[in-house]
Amino acid sequence: MVNVMQAQAAETSSPQQAIPAVAQLCASCHGAQGQGIDIIGPRLAGLSAEYISNQLKLFHANKRQNPIMLAMAATVQGDNIAVVADYFSHQPVDEIQLQFRGDKVAISDPFEAIAFQGDWSRTIPACTSCHGPSGVGGGQFPRLAGQQASYLKTQLLAWQDGTRSGDVDNMMGNIALKLTAAEIDGLSQYFANLK
Amino acid sequence: MKLLLLMTVGVLFSVPLQANELSTDPAPKLTVKATEATTTLPDRQTALPSVDKKSADIYLQPAPLTDIPAGDFGDKVRLGYQLFVNTQQLRDKYVGNQLNCVNCHMNAGQQANSSPLWAAYFAYPAYRKKNDKVNSFQERIQGCFTYSMNGKAPASGSPELVAISAYSYWLGMSGLMQQYNLSGPVPELSDAELVKGAKRDDFPMPASITKHLDITALSQLPGRGFPKAPQPELAYSPERGVAVYQAHCQACHGGDGQGQIIAGVAALPPLWGPQSFNWGAGMHRVNTAADFIYENMPLGKSVQLTVQQAWDVAAYVNSFDRPQDPRFDGDVSKTQATYHKHQGFYGQSVAGKPVLGTESYPVFPLKKSLTP
């Protein structure tokens, strides 16, 4: 049931799949290999198929509100959801040096500290406690490492203003609400630069 | 509380303040004073019911990790922290499942009401019914390795137990020093002192702390353990717990309870099955799991489920088989009769499934024997 990113990474060394017709439209903003086109479309490579298909369904349900994606997501329905999700989830991402919780004890960068230790005085858990070592993601938890900073920021803001929702018990929305503007900027930059 | 302080001040009023209590050995007379205080002060154990936890409690606030000093002692504290949040580095050596200490002790063992290490450290040595003897702090931690980590306890005095003890002590002492305005570094203790725990008359506790908190009060700090969840209206039910689990838990812990594995490690922990805690761990008790869940789940939210939901889902999670009770002697009903006279499902059949304990998973299996 679990998506092990390592396993996915291994699969990507096989010859590149041809892009399915239904994913062609996605490629115009997200890149043919889902590598992302800053600031037009975020990177899809490195996200799990489970996550991508769930996001498409959240756009369909208007739980993620974005005028462009609302129209684009509408073009992917039924069985095609799995086709698109499968294709982009198998696209390569650069391997990064993984940092596990505890690798560093005293962390001077305040954003790296939130990423690995959280701030429990505000009941903010470490980002990596769900998004995994270095935020590489898996299953329902999207990869943060190497994602565009502009996208990470707009998403945290979207969680804050309610234009993004649909997670169980509003867990991510609840965390995002506690983050300051400076922390949103800092965390977005921090994860984007993990390449 | 005000009355307590006044009484304490009254008892110790004649003790002159020392200029630098931390750098000197504690004078024996101070220990005697602490003992006197113990007998003069009311027992606070019953004065700290969990229901009051949000009203006036002030929780100990450990110093930030960036304050851990350089040097040998600081290295032990740092290692303790590292082992606590990434216990998987001991997989196959002392750990036999995919859990990390931090899975049940939020915020690296610093969070009040999440069995914080700083409170536990001042509560040992203590008698434990579980093994019918007085346990030092390191013996308590050994129990965690044997049961919660489904592993093998590190030997007494091992670097791992010294490190976890050092980290726990440092959290607690730095918190007390901050609370009572004591400056300077946390006094260093020898390995032999560290592993004992602090609930003993010969523990070197600065007098300016003992004049506020006696040894009993220190062992019952607000925030210790998991506060008891209120009793549910209906008897707990794993059958009702299914719906709670699916709605609130499975997004993180998986429909099959096996957690979320990312980059080879459990980012979110397995709750049952071969990679979780065994049938001897406290968390297999429905009441303990309900206490934990009610207070600490979902992650980062705290107290979101109703009391009934917490109990029902605790029952559901503990109605699956898991690694065998290490005290199992070949007979499930005997093991049940000897060790399981409490709220749990060991030795019982739930929803027509095989009797729990009859198909349990191995104790302390090597990693490669469980992962295909």
Interface residues (C-beta under 8 A of the other chain):
Chain A: M1 V2 V4 M5 Q6 L98 F100 R101 G102 D103 V105 A106 I107 S108 Q117 G118 W120 T123 I124 P125 T128 S129 C130 H131 G132 P133 S134 V136 G137 G138 G139 Q140 F141 D167 V168 D169 M171 N174 I175
Chain B: L65 T66 I68 R78 Y81 Q82 L83 F84 V85 N86 N100 V102 M106 N107 A108 Q110 Q111 A247 H248 A251 C252 G254 G255 D256 Q258 G259 Q260 I261 I262 A263 G264 V265 A267 L268 P298 L299 G300 K301 S302 Q304
